[in-house]
Amino acid sequence: MASTVAYRGHVVDSDGKVISYQEMSDGEIFVNLNDMQRAAGVNLFSPDDKVREEIEA
């Protein structure tokens, strides 16, 4: 199973693939996680905006 790393606004697996994220107009983040990710306590809010910018660029 690929490891999962969460950054603010998105969740990426060990291959760097964005799993799912949606940013609302007020900045609130909704990320769709599967049951295993929820059970693992994936943290959706990391301060690592640099990675976010690289993925979105």
GUVO-511886 format. One record per atom (N, C-alpha, C): residue in three letters; atom name; x, y, z. Coordinates in pm, 1 decimal. Layout:
REM residues N
 residu atome       px       py       pz
    ALA    CA        X        Y        Z
...
This chain:
REM residues 57
 residu atome       px       py       pz
    MET     N     84.1   -120.3      0.0
    MET    CA      0.0      0.0      0.0
    MET     C     87.1    124.6      0.0
    ALA     N     55.7    219.0    -84.8
    ALA    CA    132.9    342.6    -92.1
    ALA     C    113.7    423.5     35.3
    SER     N    221.5    484.5     79.7
    SER    CA    207.0    571.4    195.7
    SER     C    133.8    698.4    153.3
    THR     N     68.8    761.4    248.2
    THR    CA     -9.0    881.2    218.8
    THR     C     45.3    998.1    298.7
    VAL     N     69.7   1108.8    232.8
    VAL    CA    117.9   1230.1    297.6
    VAL     C     18.2   1340.0    269.4
    ALA     N    -18.7   1414.7    372.6
    ALA    CA   -117.2   1521.0    354.6
    ALA     C    -50.8   1657.8    363.2
    TYR     N    -90.5   1746.4    276.0
    TYR    CA    -49.4   1885.5    279.9
    TYR     C   -174.7   1971.1    284.4
    ARG     N   -159.4   2096.9    316.7
    ARG    CA   -276.2   2182.9    322.8
    ARG     C   -347.2   2182.3    188.3
    GLY     N   -472.0   2140.4    187.8
    GLY    CA   -552.5   2146.5     67.4
    GLY     C   -550.5   2023.5    -19.5
    HIS     N   -458.3   1930.4      5.7
    HIS    CA   -458.0   1810.6    -76.6
    HIS     C   -386.4   1697.2     -5.4
    VAL     N   -411.0   1577.1    -50.8
    VAL    CA   -346.7   1458.2      4.4
    VAL     C   -276.4   1389.7   -111.4
    VAL     N   -148.0   1358.9    -92.2
    VAL    CA    -72.9   1292.6   -198.5
    VAL     C    -27.1   1155.9   -150.9
    ASP     N    -20.9   1059.5   -244.3
    ASP    CA     31.0    928.2   -207.9
    ASP     C    182.3    927.9   -228.6
    SER     N    246.6    813.2   -206.2
    SER    CA    392.5    807.7   -211.5
    SER     C    447.9    832.4   -351.3
    ASP     N    362.5    822.7   -452.6
    ASP    CA    406.3    853.7   -588.6
    ASP     C    387.8   1000.1   -622.0
    GLY     N    338.2   1078.6   -526.9
    GLY    CA    317.3   1220.5   -550.4
    GLY     C    186.2   1251.6   -620.5
    LYS     N    100.7   1152.0   -636.7
    LYS    CA    -27.6   1173.4   -702.6
    LYS     C   -125.6   1238.0   -605.4
    VAL     N   -190.9   1345.2   -648.3
    VAL    CA   -292.8   1407.3   -563.6
    VAL     C   -413.8   1315.0   -559.2
    ILE     N   -455.2   1276.6   -439.6
    ILE    CA   -567.8   1185.1   -425.9
    ILE     C   -698.5   1260.1   -446.4
    SER     N   -722.6   1363.1   -367.4
    SER    CA   -847.0   1437.3   -382.4
    SER     C   -842.2   1560.1   -293.5
    TYR     N   -885.3   1671.8   -346.0
    TYR    CA   -903.8   1787.5   -259.6
    TYR     C   -994.2   1888.5   -327.3
    GLN     N  -1055.1   1970.5   -244.6
    GLN    CA  -1139.6   2077.8   -295.2
    GLN     C  -1125.0   2194.1   -198.2
    GLU     N  -1095.0   2311.8   -250.0
    GLU    CA  -1082.7   2429.2   -164.7
    GLU     C  -1202.7   2519.0   -189.8
    MET     N  -1274.7   2549.0    -84.1
    MET    CA  -1393.0   2632.7    -96.2
    MET     C  -1351.3   2779.2    -99.6
    SER     N  -1444.0   2866.8   -138.8
    SER    CA  -1411.7   3008.6   -154.8
    SER     C  -1365.4   3073.7    -24.5
    ASP     N  -1407.8   3019.2     90.8
    ASP    CA  -1364.7   3076.3    218.2
    ASP     C  -1234.6   3014.1    267.4
    GLY     N  -1173.8   2927.8    185.6
    GLY    CA  -1046.7   2868.3    221.9
    GLY     C  -1059.1   2737.9    297.3
    GLU     N  -1181.8   2698.4    332.4
    GLU    CA  -1198.9   2571.3    403.0
    GLU     C  -1171.7   2456.3    306.7
    ILE     N  -1105.4   2352.9    356.4
    ILE    CA  -1062.8   2242.4    271.7
    ILE     C  -1148.3   2119.3    298.9
    PHE     N  -1194.4   2058.1    191.5
    PHE    CA  -1264.4   1930.3    201.4
    PHE     C  -1184.3   1828.9    121.2
    VAL     N  -1140.3   1722.3    187.0
    VAL    CA  -1063.0   1619.4    118.4
    VAL     C  -1136.5   1487.3    132.7
    ASN     N  -1153.7   1418.8     20.4
    ASN    CA  -1219.7   1288.5     23.3
    ASN     C  -1117.2   1180.5     52.6
    LEU     N  -1130.8   1115.9    168.2
    LEU    CA  -1036.8   1011.1    207.5
    LEU     C  -1108.3    877.1    209.7
    ASN     N  -1033.7    773.0    176.1
    ASN    CA  -1093.3    640.6    189.7
    ASN     C  -1085.4    595.5    336.4
    ASP     N  -1147.9    484.6    368.6
    ASP    CA  -1155.8    440.5    508.2
    ASP     C  -1018.0    416.7    569.8
    MET     N   -926.1    361.5    492.6
    MET    CA   -793.0    334.2    547.1
    MET     C   -722.3    464.2    581.4
    GLN     N   -738.8    564.9    496.1
    GLN    CA   -674.6    693.1    525.4
    GLN     C   -735.3    758.0    649.7
    ARG     N   -867.2    751.4    661.0
    ARG    CA   -930.6    807.3    780.6
    ARG     C   -883.9    733.5    904.9
    ALA     N   -872.8    601.6    895.7
    ALA    CA   -829.4    521.7   1010.2
    ALA     C   -686.0    555.7   1049.5
    ALA     N   -605.4    595.9    950.6
    ALA    CA   -466.3    630.7    976.7
    ALA     C   -453.2    771.3   1033.7
    GLY     N   -564.5    843.9   1041.2
    GLY    CA   -560.0    978.2   1100.3
    GLY     C   -486.7   1077.7   1012.4
    VAL     N   -513.1   1072.5    882.2
    VAL    CA   -445.5   1163.8    791.1
    VAL     C   -472.6   1307.7    833.0
    ASN     N   -363.8   1384.9    844.3
    ASN    CA   -373.3   1525.5    883.2
    ASN     C   -386.0   1609.7    757.1
    LEU     N   -497.4   1679.8    742.1
    LEU    CA   -522.3   1754.0    619.0
    LEU     C   -454.7   1890.4    616.2
    PHE     N   -403.2   1936.4    730.1
    PHE    CA   -354.4   2073.0    734.0
    PHE     C   -208.7   2078.3    777.0
    SER     N   -120.3   2073.7    679.8
    SER    CA     22.3   2090.6    702.2
    SER     C     59.2   2231.2    657.0
    PRO     N    156.9   2293.4    717.8
    PRO    CA    196.4   2428.2    675.3
    PRO     C    281.2   2429.9    549.3
    ASP     N    293.8   2317.4    481.1
    ASP    CA    386.2   2310.1    368.1
    ASP     C    324.2   2363.8    239.5
    ASP     N    311.4   2496.8    232.0
    ASP    CA    250.5   2558.1    114.0
    ASP     C    340.3   2548.3     -8.7
    LYS     N    472.2   2534.7     12.5
    LYS    CA    562.5   2526.0   -102.4
    LYS     C    528.6   2404.6   -188.0
    VAL     N    502.7   2290.3   -124.3
    VAL    CA    467.0   2170.0   -199.2
    VAL     C    334.4   2190.6   -270.2
    ARG     N    241.0   2254.0   -202.3
    ARG    CA    111.6   2281.1   -264.4
    ARG     C    130.5   2364.8   -390.9
    GLU     N    211.7   2466.9   -382.8
    GLU    CA    232.2   2553.8   -498.4
    GLU     C    298.1   2477.0   -612.4
    GLU     N    392.2   2387.8   -580.7
    GLU    CA    458.5   2310.3   -685.0
    GLU     C    360.5   2217.6   -755.4
    ILE     N    269.8   2156.2   -679.8
    ILE    CA    173.9   2063.9   -739.4
    ILE     C     73.5   2139.2   -826.0
    GLU     N     29.9   2256.3   -780.4
    GLU    CA    -71.7   2330.9   -853.5
    GLU     C    -15.0   2406.9   -972.6
    ALA     N    116.2   2431.1   -972.0
    ALA    CA    178.0   2511.2  -1078.3
    ALA     C    168.4   2440.9  -1213.5
